[in-house]
Amino acid sequence: MTNQLPKVTSPSIVTLEDLAELADYSLQDTLNCDPDAKENGIDYLPRQVFTGHYVPVNPTPIEDPEYIAHSKHFFRELGFADSMATSADFISMFSGDLSQLPKPMRKLGWATGYALSIYGNEYVQQCPFQTGNGYGDGRAVSVLEAVIQDQRWEMQLKGGGRTPYCRGADGRAVLRSSIREFLVQDHMHSLGVPTSRSLSLYVSKSENVKRPWYSEGSRSKDPDMLISEPVAISTRVAPSFIRVGQLELFGRRARKNEHPKAMQELEKIVLHAIEREYADVIDNQLSTAEKVLMLACEFRSRLTSLVANWIRVGFCQGNFNSDNCSVGGFTLDYGPFGFCDVYDPHFQSWTGGGHHFSFMNQPVAAQQNFKSFCNALRPLLTSYQGTLQHEPSKKNSLQQDYLQQLDEIQDGFSNVMQAQMEKMWAGKLGLSTFNKALFSELESLMAQTPVDYTLFFRELSMLPENIAPLKKSFYKDSEDMDLRWSEWLAKWKSLIASDNVAAPRSDDEISRQMKLVNPKYILREWFVVPAYQQATAGNYALVRELQKIMTQPYAEQSKEIEDKYYRLKPFEFFELGGTSYYSCSS
């Protein structure tokens, strides 16, 4: 489950000029630009974007940028010298100033549009124009595509200023949410969960914006005050930032025949997504219809695996709409995310998320997004199948009903998801196969006790002789529950022993394997809050400490670190606004 970083003996990219030589802008060079876009990229007022795949945008630099952190692991993986993160030209670029970029880098970024489905239902109401043509990257501006060590990466500024999709907002991200996203992307990668990656984090020393937030000690569900916060830009990196909602936008336009190029634009964005995310598994010689069906199969596999991984590590995405669902099958757009402290199947740190985006309902939410994904592809297959009706030789040779195949792939989602979940639970319990009765009883015990999700599974990974070590994870103690726990532990140990008959493993080997599945450290919100509070005052030490610890989530660390970060959530933090929950992320 853990990621092994490639060994890089010395950095091959030492300057911005070195990076510039690797620039390769596939999205801009192969897809359609919005014909109403402004050549200079000064396109900051909300407007409808009726056609085209992207809008050129000149990001708005933050004032007086200051370095906070960069991902040393990711820099090493890319072959970047650490010194680049604090060099003046690198800071300028990744705090939004593209004016002095070396060629062949381009001095304009780009933003993309997408549609919105919430739990599988299409929405246009939140669009200021009530049409859906105003959804998109409201404060995320991509500034570079580069091919580095045969891997294409897109680099995107979160908080890079207004775009035509900003819906009247200021286009900024505040330091608080930028720290959260920067830390969690590094953490999730280290947990072995597919994710967008963190590159760098810069804060403005002079620019502030106002945001609603919680007063100290507030138990209110909604923010009860307006505060002034420093603006920041975090750079996130991925093979692409194509979302399910992006395909949906063009699928809806094609379905409704909204303009003459609607079907062509849908086909272009789908083929582009395949090239960016699935070129290694989908043969370029296949027909478009065959590629589309393979895309649906591959995405289903990645998405189900992703969600099982989320639950494995106690992560709840919070706002799993189609526009927050990456076509590449990795975690994208860390808004109101959270990690479970107390095990609760209905855990949801975002007050607007409801049951449908809660912790243990994420497999169902993923299925709804997959439905939206398939609906986006359907017009393309309908069009392709229609052309075969007029070419009997092709129709007879293929004898394929592409729409029926897509339906079968969509209908198979729940079975694939269940198989992934059972495999994951078996791994967390150190078993070769999933035991439904054992797990059902465990789930009931975890909820009724209740237990700390991370501490419980880590302590179980030690193969305890009795329940005493497990009680380190209990938030309440009860003799009645102790008896039930002892009975469950005996059943579990009996199954472990049965497994060993077929494939003998030592206790040390079982424990080692379980510890690679069950992390010791997770990025709990009550760890992050003091880090961003201190950072607001210019002290970044705790941010950097968390980064170091949370990029080693499976490792046994020092006694000091264990005492500080491997413990139950203090009761004073329960139901605390901005710590246990929040209504927004900014």
C-alpha positions as CSV (number, residue, x, y, z in Angstrom):
1,M,0.0,0.0,0.0
2,T,2.9,2.4,0.6
3,N,4.7,4.2,-2.3
4,Q,8.3,3.7,-3.0
5,L,10.0,6.8,-4.4
6,P,12.3,6.2,-7.3
7,K,15.9,6.7,-6.6
8,V,17.3,9.9,-8.0
9,T,21.0,10.3,-7.5
10,S,21.1,14.0,-8.3
11,P,18.6,16.5,-9.5
12,S,18.4,16.9,-13.3
13,I,16.2,20.1,-13.2
14,V,18.1,22.8,-11.3
15,T,16.7,26.0,-12.8
16,L,13.4,27.3,-14.3
17,E,15.2,27.3,-17.7
18,D,15.7,23.5,-17.3
19,L,12.0,23.0,-16.6
20,A,11.1,25.3,-19.5
21,E,12.8,22.9,-21.9
22,L,10.3,20.2,-20.9
23,A,7.2,22.3,-21.5
24,D,4.6,20.6,-23.8
25,Y,1.1,22.1,-23.8
26,S,-1.1,19.2,-25.1
27,L,-4.4,20.6,-23.9
28,Q,-4.0,24.0,-25.6
29,D,-2.4,22.5,-28.7
30,T,-5.1,19.8,-29.4
31,L,-8.4,21.1,-27.9
32,N,-10.6,24.1,-28.8
33,C,-10.1,27.5,-27.3
34,D,-13.2,29.5,-26.3
35,P,-13.8,31.7,-29.3
36,D,-14.9,34.6,-27.1
37,A,-11.7,34.5,-25.0
38,K,-9.5,37.6,-24.7
39,E,-6.0,37.2,-26.2
40,N,-4.4,38.9,-23.2
41,G,-6.0,36.6,-20.7
42,I,-7.5,39.5,-18.7
43,D,-10.8,37.6,-18.5
44,Y,-11.9,38.0,-14.9
45,L,-15.6,38.9,-15.0
46,P,-18.2,36.1,-14.7
47,R,-19.6,35.2,-18.1
48,Q,-21.1,32.3,-19.9
49,V,-18.7,30.1,-21.9
50,F,-20.8,28.5,-24.7
51,T,-18.2,26.5,-26.5
52,G,-14.5,25.5,-26.5
53,H,-12.6,23.3,-24.0
54,Y,-10.6,26.0,-22.2
55,V,-10.3,29.8,-21.6
56,P,-6.9,31.4,-21.6
57,V,-6.4,33.3,-18.3
58,N,-3.6,35.4,-17.0
59,P,-3.4,34.4,-13.3
60,T,-3.4,37.2,-10.7
61,P,-0.1,37.2,-8.7
62,I,-0.3,37.4,-4.9
63,E,1.4,40.4,-3.4
64,D,4.8,40.0,-1.7
65,P,5.0,36.1,-1.9
66,E,6.8,34.3,0.8
67,Y,7.9,30.6,0.8
68,I,6.3,28.3,3.3
69,A,7.0,24.8,2.0
70,H,7.5,22.5,-1.0
71,S,7.1,18.8,-1.3
72,K,10.6,17.4,-1.0
73,H,9.4,13.9,-1.9
74,F,7.7,15.1,-5.1
75,F,10.7,17.3,-6.0
76,R,12.9,14.3,-5.6
77,E,10.6,12.2,-7.8
78,L,10.6,14.9,-10.5
79,G,14.3,15.4,-10.3
80,F,13.9,19.0,-9.1
81,A,16.6,20.6,-7.0
82,D,15.2,21.7,-3.6
83,S,16.8,25.1,-4.2
84,M,14.4,25.8,-7.0
85,A,11.5,26.3,-4.5
86,T,13.1,29.4,-3.0
87,S,14.6,30.8,-6.2
88,A,13.1,34.1,-7.3
89,D,11.9,33.0,-10.7
90,F,10.2,29.8,-9.4
91,I,8.5,31.8,-6.6
92,S,7.2,34.3,-9.2
93,M,5.8,31.7,-11.5
94,F,4.1,29.6,-8.8
95,S,2.7,32.6,-7.0
96,G,1.0,33.7,-10.2
97,D,3.4,35.9,-12.1
98,L,4.0,34.5,-15.6
99,S,5.3,37.7,-17.2
100,Q,9.0,36.7,-17.1
101,L,8.8,33.0,-18.0
102,P,11.6,31.7,-20.2
103,K,10.7,30.3,-23.6
104,P,9.1,28.0,-24.7
105,M,7.0,28.4,-21.5
106,R,3.8,30.4,-22.3
107,K,2.8,33.5,-20.4
108,L,-0.9,32.7,-20.2
109,G,-2.5,30.0,-18.1
110,W,-5.9,28.4,-18.7
111,A,-9.1,27.5,-16.9
112,T,-11.7,24.9,-17.9
113,G,-15.5,24.6,-17.7
114,Y,-17.5,21.7,-16.4
115,A,-21.0,20.7,-15.5
116,L,-22.3,19.7,-12.1
117,S,-24.1,16.6,-10.9
118,I,-24.9,16.1,-7.2
119,Y,-25.4,12.5,-6.4
120,G,-26.1,11.7,-10.0
121,N,-28.6,14.5,-10.5
122,E,-27.9,17.2,-13.0
123,Y,-27.8,20.8,-11.7
124,V,-27.8,24.2,-13.3
125,Q,-29.4,26.2,-10.5
126,Q,-26.0,27.2,-8.9
127,C,-24.8,28.7,-12.1
128,P,-25.4,32.4,-12.0
129,F,-26.9,32.2,-15.5
130,Q,-29.2,29.2,-14.7
131,T,-27.8,27.5,-17.8
132,G,-24.8,25.5,-16.6
133,N,-22.5,27.5,-18.8
134,G,-20.9,29.3,-15.9
135,Y,-19.5,26.3,-14.0
136,G,-15.7,25.7,-14.1
137,D,-12.4,26.6,-12.6
138,G,-13.3,29.7,-10.6
139,R,-9.9,30.1,-8.8
140,A,-7.8,27.3,-10.3
141,V,-5.5,28.3,-13.2
142,S,-3.2,25.9,-14.9
143,V,0.1,27.4,-15.8
144,L,2.2,24.5,-17.3
145,E,2.2,21.1,-18.9
146,A,5.5,19.4,-19.0
147,V,6.8,15.9,-19.8
148,I,9.2,15.0,-17.1
149,Q,10.9,11.6,-17.2
150,D,8.4,10.3,-19.7
151,Q,5.4,11.4,-17.5
152,R,3.2,14.3,-18.4
153,W,2.3,16.6,-15.6
154,E,-0.1,19.6,-15.4
155,M,0.7,22.2,-12.8
156,Q,-2.2,24.3,-11.5
157,L,-2.4,27.3,-9.1
158,K,-5.1,27.0,-6.5
159,G,-6.1,30.5,-5.6
160,G,-4.6,32.0,-8.8
161,G,-7.3,34.7,-9.1
162,R,-10.5,35.3,-11.0
163,T,-11.6,33.5,-14.2
164,P,-14.8,33.7,-16.2
165,Y,-16.1,30.9,-14.0
166,C,-15.6,32.8,-10.7
167,R,-19.3,33.6,-10.2
168,G,-18.4,36.9,-8.6
169,A,-16.0,35.5,-6.1
170,D,-12.5,36.9,-5.6
171,G,-10.6,33.9,-7.0
172,R,-8.4,33.6,-4.0
173,A,-7.6,30.8,-1.5
174,V,-6.7,31.7,2.0
175,L,-3.7,30.4,3.9
176,R,-5.8,28.1,6.1
177,S,-7.3,26.0,3.3
178,S,-4.0,26.2,1.3
179,I,-2.1,24.6,4.2
180,R,-4.7,21.9,4.5
181,E,-4.6,21.0,0.8
182,F,-0.8,21.2,0.6
183,L,-0.4,18.8,3.6
184,V,-3.1,16.4,2.7
185,Q,-1.9,15.8,-0.9
186,D,1.6,14.9,0.4
187,H,0.0,12.8,3.1
188,M,-2.4,10.9,0.8
189,H,0.4,10.0,-1.6
190,S,2.4,8.7,1.3
191,L,-0.6,6.6,2.4
192,G,-0.6,5.0,-1.0
193,V,-3.9,6.6,-2.1
194,P,-4.0,8.0,-5.6
195,T,-4.1,11.8,-5.5
196,S,-3.1,15.0,-7.1
197,R,0.3,16.1,-5.8
198,S,1.6,19.1,-3.9
199,L,4.4,21.1,-5.4
200,S,4.8,24.3,-3.5
201,L,3.1,26.7,-1.1
202,Y,3.5,30.5,-1.0
203,V,1.7,33.1,1.1
204,S,1.3,36.8,0.6
205,K,2.9,39.0,3.2
206,S,0.5,41.9,2.5
207,E,-2.6,40.7,0.8
208,N,-5.7,39.6,2.8
209,V,-9.3,38.7,2.0
210,K,-12.3,38.3,4.2
211,R,-13.9,35.0,4.8
212,P,-16.7,33.8,7.1
213,W,-15.3,31.6,9.9
214,Y,-15.9,30.4,13.5
215,S,-15.2,32.3,16.6
216,E,-13.0,30.7,19.2
217,G,-15.0,27.9,21.0
218,S,-18.0,28.2,18.7
219,R,-20.4,25.3,18.5
220,S,-22.4,26.8,15.7
221,K,-22.8,24.8,12.6
222,D,-22.3,27.9,10.5
223,P,-19.5,30.5,10.7
224,D,-20.5,33.3,13.1
225,M,-18.0,35.9,12.2
226,L,-16.1,37.5,9.3
227,I,-12.3,37.4,9.5
228,S,-9.4,38.8,7.4
229,E,-7.0,36.0,6.3
230,P,-3.8,36.0,4.3
231,V,-4.1,34.8,0.7
232,A,-1.9,32.0,-0.5
233,I,-1.3,29.9,-3.6
234,S,-0.7,26.2,-3.5
235,T,0.4,24.4,-6.7
236,R,-1.1,21.1,-7.3
237,V,0.1,18.7,-10.0
238,A,-1.5,15.8,-11.8
239,P,-1.4,14.0,-15.2
240,S,-4.5,16.0,-16.0
241,F,-7.3,17.8,-14.1
242,I,-10.0,16.4,-16.3
243,R,-13.1,15.8,-14.2
244,V,-16.3,13.7,-14.7
245,G,-18.1,17.1,-14.7
246,Q,-15.9,18.2,-17.6
247,L,-17.0,15.3,-19.8
248,E,-20.6,15.9,-18.6
249,L,-20.5,19.5,-19.9
250,F,-19.7,18.3,-23.4
251,G,-21.9,15.3,-23.2
252,R,-24.9,17.5,-22.3
253,R,-24.2,19.9,-25.1
254,A,-23.9,17.0,-27.6
255,R,-27.1,15.4,-26.3
256,K,-29.0,18.7,-26.7
257,N,-27.2,19.6,-29.9
258,E,-26.5,23.0,-28.4
259,H,-24.1,24.1,-31.2
260,P,-22.8,22.7,-34.5
261,K,-19.5,21.4,-33.0
262,A,-21.0,19.9,-29.9
263,M,-20.4,16.3,-30.8
264,Q,-17.0,17.0,-32.2
265,E,-16.0,18.7,-28.9
266,L,-17.3,15.8,-26.9
267,E,-15.2,13.3,-28.9
268,K,-12.2,15.5,-28.6
269,I,-12.3,15.9,-24.9
270,V,-12.9,12.1,-24.4
271,L,-10.0,11.1,-26.6
272,H,-7.8,13.7,-24.9
273,A,-8.7,12.3,-21.5
274,I,-7.8,8.8,-22.8
275,E,-4.4,10.1,-24.1
276,R,-3.7,11.9,-20.9
277,E,-4.8,9.3,-18.4
278,Y,-5.0,5.9,-20.1
279,A,-2.6,5.8,-23.0
280,D,-0.7,2.9,-21.4
281,V,-3.7,0.7,-21.3
282,I,-6.0,1.7,-24.2
283,D,-4.6,1.0,-27.7
284,N,-4.6,4.0,-29.9
285,Q,-5.4,1.9,-32.9
286,L,-8.9,1.0,-31.6
287,S,-12.0,2.7,-32.9
288,T,-13.4,5.6,-30.9
289,A,-16.3,3.4,-29.6
290,E,-13.9,0.7,-28.5
291,K,-11.8,3.3,-26.7
292,V,-14.8,4.7,-25.0
293,L,-15.8,1.3,-23.7
294,M,-12.3,0.5,-22.5
295,L,-12.2,3.9,-20.8
296,A,-15.4,3.1,-18.9
297,C,-14.0,-0.3,-17.7
298,E,-10.7,1.2,-16.7
299,F,-12.2,4.2,-14.9
300,R,-14.6,1.9,-13.1
301,S,-11.6,-0.1,-11.8
302,R,-9.7,3.0,-10.7
303,L,-12.7,4.7,-9.1
304,T,-13.7,1.6,-7.0
305,S,-10.1,1.0,-5.9
306,L,-9.8,4.7,-5.0
307,V,-12.9,4.7,-2.8
308,A,-11.9,1.5,-1.1
309,N,-8.5,3.1,-0.3
310,W,-10.3,6.2,1.1
311,I,-12.2,4.0,3.6
312,R,-9.1,2.0,4.4
313,V,-7.3,5.1,5.7
314,G,-10.4,6.7,7.3
315,F,-10.7,9.5,4.7
316,C,-14.0,11.2,3.8
317,Q,-13.9,13.5,0.7
318,G,-16.9,15.5,1.9
319,N,-18.1,16.9,-1.3
320,F,-18.0,14.1,-3.9
321,N,-19.9,15.8,-6.7
322,S,-19.1,14.9,-10.3
323,D,-17.1,18.1,-10.7
324,N,-14.8,16.9,-7.8
325,C,-14.3,13.4,-9.4
326,S,-11.2,13.0,-11.5
327,V,-11.5,11.0,-14.7
328,G,-8.0,9.7,-13.9
329,G,-9.3,8.0,-10.8
330,F,-7.3,9.9,-8.1
331,T,-8.4,12.1,-5.3
332,L,-9.0,15.7,-6.5
333,D,-10.0,19.0,-5.0
334,Y,-9.6,18.8,-1.3
335,G,-12.3,21.1,0.0
336,P,-14.2,20.0,3.0
337,F,-12.4,16.7,3.5
338,G,-11.8,15.0,6.9
339,F,-10.3,11.9,8.5
340,C,-12.3,9.9,11.0
341,D,-11.3,10.1,14.6
342,V,-14.3,8.2,16.1
343,Y,-15.5,5.5,13.8
344,D,-18.9,6.6,12.5
345,P,-20.3,5.3,9.2
346,H,-22.1,8.7,8.9
347,F,-19.0,10.8,9.6
348,Q,-19.0,13.9,7.5
349,S,-17.0,17.0,8.4
350,W,-18.8,19.3,5.9
351,T,-22.1,20.6,7.3
352,G,-23.5,20.7,3.8
353,G,-22.5,17.2,2.8
354,G,-25.4,15.3,4.3
355,H,-25.7,11.5,4.5
356,H,-25.1,11.0,0.7
357,F,-21.4,12.1,1.0
358,S,-20.7,10.5,4.4
359,F,-17.8,8.2,5.1
360,M,-19.4,4.8,4.5
361,N,-21.7,6.0,1.8
362,Q,-18.8,7.0,-0.4
363,P,-19.1,3.8,-2.5
364,V,-22.7,4.7,-3.4
365,A,-21.7,8.3,-4.1
366,A,-19.0,7.0,-6.4
367,Q,-21.6,4.9,-8.2
368,Q,-23.7,8.0,-8.8
369,N,-20.6,9.8,-10.3
370,F,-20.0,6.8,-12.5
371,K,-23.6,7.0,-13.7
372,S,-23.0,10.7,-14.6
373,F,-19.7,9.6,-16.4
374,C,-21.5,7.0,-18.5
375,N,-24.3,9.4,-19.3
376,A,-21.6,11.8,-20.6
377,L,-20.2,9.1,-22.9
378,R,-23.6,7.9,-24.2
379,P,-24.2,10.6,-26.9
380,L,-20.8,9.7,-28.5
381,L,-21.7,6.0,-28.7
382,T,-25.2,6.8,-30.0
383,S,-23.6,8.9,-32.8
384,Y,-21.0,6.2,-33.6
385,Q,-23.6,3.4,-33.6
386,G,-25.8,5.6,-35.8
387,T,-23.1,5.8,-38.5
388,L,-22.8,2.0,-38.6
389,Q,-26.5,1.8,-39.5
390,H,-25.6,3.3,-42.9
391,E,-22.6,1.0,-43.4
392,P,-23.9,-2.6,-43.3
393,S,-20.5,-4.2,-43.9
394,K,-19.1,-2.6,-40.7
395,K,-22.2,-3.3,-38.7
396,N,-22.2,-6.9,-39.7
397,S,-18.5,-7.4,-39.0
398,L,-18.7,-5.8,-35.6
399,Q,-22.1,-7.1,-34.5
400,Q,-21.7,-4.9,-31.4
401,D,-24.3,-2.9,-29.5
402,Y,-22.0,-0.4,-27.9
403,L,-24.7,1.2,-25.8
404,Q,-25.7,-2.1,-24.4
405,Q,-22.1,-2.8,-23.5
406,L,-21.8,0.6,-21.7
407,D,-25.0,-0.2,-19.8
408,E,-23.5,-3.6,-18.7
409,I,-20.3,-1.8,-17.5
410,Q,-22.4,0.7,-15.6
411,D,-24.6,-2.0,-14.1
412,G,-21.5,-3.9,-12.9
413,F,-20.2,-1.1,-10.8
414,S,-21.8,-2.2,-7.5
415,N,-20.3,-5.7,-7.8
416,V,-16.8,-4.4,-8.6
417,M,-17.1,-1.9,-5.7
418,Q,-18.2,-4.6,-3.3
419,A,-15.3,-6.8,-4.3
420,Q,-12.8,-4.0,-3.7
421,M,-14.3,-3.2,-0.3
422,E,-14.2,-6.9,0.8
423,K,-10.6,-7.1,-0.4
424,M,-9.7,-4.0,1.6
425,W,-11.4,-5.1,4.8
426,A,-9.7,-8.5,4.6
427,G,-6.4,-6.7,4.3
428,K,-7.1,-4.4,7.3
429,L,-7.9,-7.5,9.3
430,G,-4.9,-9.5,8.1
431,L,-7.1,-12.2,6.5
432,S,-6.8,-13.8,3.1
433,T,-10.5,-13.6,2.5
434,F,-13.3,-11.4,3.7
435,N,-15.5,-12.9,6.5
436,K,-18.9,-11.1,6.5
437,A,-20.0,-12.3,9.9
438,L,-16.8,-11.3,11.6
439,F,-16.8,-7.9,10.0
440,S,-20.5,-7.1,10.7
441,E,-19.9,-7.8,14.4
442,L,-16.7,-5.7,14.3
443,E,-18.5,-2.8,12.7
444,S,-21.2,-2.9,15.3
445,L,-18.7,-3.0,18.2
446,M,-16.6,-0.1,16.7
447,A,-19.7,2.1,16.5
448,Q,-21.2,1.2,19.8
449,T,-18.0,1.5,21.9
450,P,-17.0,3.8,20.1
451,V,-13.4,3.5,18.9
452,D,-10.8,5.6,17.2
453,Y,-10.7,4.2,13.7
454,T,-6.9,4.6,13.1
455,L,-5.8,3.7,16.6
456,F,-7.9,0.6,16.7
457,F,-6.6,-1.0,13.5
458,R,-3.0,-0.1,14.2
459,E,-3.3,-1.7,17.7
460,L,-4.9,-4.7,16.1
461,S,-1.9,-5.0,13.8
462,M,0.2,-5.8,16.8
463,L,-1.8,-9.1,17.2
464,P,-2.7,-8.5,20.8
465,E,-3.2,-11.4,23.2
466,N,-6.1,-9.7,24.8
467,I,-8.2,-6.5,24.5
468,A,-6.0,-4.4,26.8
469,P,-4.0,-2.8,23.9
470,L,-7.2,-2.3,21.8
471,K,-8.7,-0.2,24.7
472,K,-6.2,2.5,23.9
473,S,-8.6,3.3,21.0
474,F,-11.8,3.3,23.1
475,Y,-13.5,6.6,23.7
476,K,-15.6,5.0,26.4
477,D,-15.1,2.0,28.7
478,S,-17.7,-0.6,29.6
479,E,-17.4,-4.1,31.2
480,D,-20.3,-5.3,29.0
481,M,-18.5,-4.1,25.9
482,D,-15.2,-5.7,27.1
483,L,-16.8,-9.1,27.1
484,R,-18.1,-8.7,23.6
485,W,-14.7,-7.4,22.4
486,S,-12.9,-10.4,24.0
487,E,-15.3,-12.8,22.2
488,W,-14.7,-11.0,18.9
489,L,-10.9,-11.0,19.4
490,A,-11.0,-14.8,20.0
491,K,-12.9,-15.3,16.7
492,W,-10.6,-13.1,14.8
493,K,-7.5,-14.9,16.1
494,S,-9.1,-18.2,15.2
495,L,-9.5,-17.1,11.6
496,I,-5.9,-15.8,11.5
497,A,-4.8,-19.3,12.7
498,S,-7.0,-21.0,10.0
499,D,-5.4,-18.8,7.4
500,N,-2.0,-20.0,8.5
501,V,-2.8,-23.6,7.9
502,A,-3.2,-22.9,4.1
503,A,-0.3,-20.4,3.9
504,P,1.9,-20.4,7.0
505,R,3.0,-17.0,8.1
506,S,4.8,-16.0,11.3
507,D,3.1,-13.5,13.7
508,D,5.8,-11.0,12.8
509,E,5.0,-11.4,9.1
510,I,1.2,-11.0,9.7
511,S,1.8,-7.9,11.8
512,R,4.2,-6.4,9.3
513,Q,1.7,-6.8,6.5
514,M,-1.2,-5.3,8.5
515,K,1.0,-2.3,9.5
516,L,1.5,-1.6,5.8
517,V,-2.3,-1.4,5.4
518,N,-3.2,0.3,8.6
519,P,-1.4,3.7,9.1
520,K,-0.2,4.9,12.4
521,Y,-0.6,8.6,11.7
522,I,-3.3,10.4,9.9
523,L,-3.8,14.1,9.3
524,R,-6.4,14.9,11.9
525,E,-8.0,18.3,11.7
526,W,-7.1,19.1,15.3
527,F,-3.4,18.7,14.3
528,V,-3.8,21.1,11.3
529,V,-5.7,23.9,13.1
530,P,-2.8,25.1,15.3
531,A,-0.4,24.7,12.3
532,Y,-2.4,27.2,10.2
533,Q,-3.1,29.5,13.2
534,Q,0.7,29.7,13.9
535,A,1.3,30.2,10.1
536,T,-1.0,33.2,10.1
537,A,1.4,34.8,12.6
538,G,4.4,33.9,10.3
539,N,5.5,30.8,12.1
540,Y,5.7,27.8,9.7
541,A,7.5,25.3,12.0
542,L,4.4,23.3,12.8
543,V,3.4,23.1,9.1
544,R,6.8,21.7,8.3
545,E,6.7,19.3,11.2
546,L,3.4,17.9,10.1
547,Q,4.6,17.5,6.6
548,K,7.6,15.5,7.8
549,I,5.5,13.2,10.1
550,M,2.6,12.7,7.7
551,T,4.8,11.7,4.9
552,Q,5.8,8.7,7.1
553,P,2.4,7.5,8.1
554,Y,3.2,3.8,8.5
555,A,6.5,4.3,10.3
556,E,7.2,3.9,14.0
557,Q,8.5,7.4,14.9
558,S,10.0,8.8,18.1
559,K,8.4,8.5,21.5
560,E,7.9,12.3,21.5
561,I,6.1,12.1,18.1
562,E,4.0,9.2,19.2
563,D,2.8,10.9,22.4
564,K,1.9,14.0,20.4
565,Y,0.2,12.5,17.3
566,Y,-0.8,9.0,18.2
567,R,-3.7,9.6,20.6
568,L,-7.4,9.9,21.0
569,K,-9.1,13.2,20.1
570,P,-9.5,15.4,23.2
571,F,-13.1,15.7,24.2
572,E,-12.9,19.5,24.1
573,F,-12.5,19.4,20.3
574,F,-15.8,17.4,19.8
575,E,-18.5,19.5,18.1
576,L,-16.1,22.5,17.8
577,G,-16.7,24.6,14.8
578,G,-13.8,24.8,12.4
579,T,-12.2,21.7,14.0
580,S,-14.8,18.9,14.0
581,Y,-16.8,20.4,11.1
582,Y,-17.0,23.4,8.9
583,S,-19.5,24.8,6.4
584,C,-16.9,25.9,3.9
585,S,-13.2,25.5,3.1
586,S,-12.4,28.8,1.4
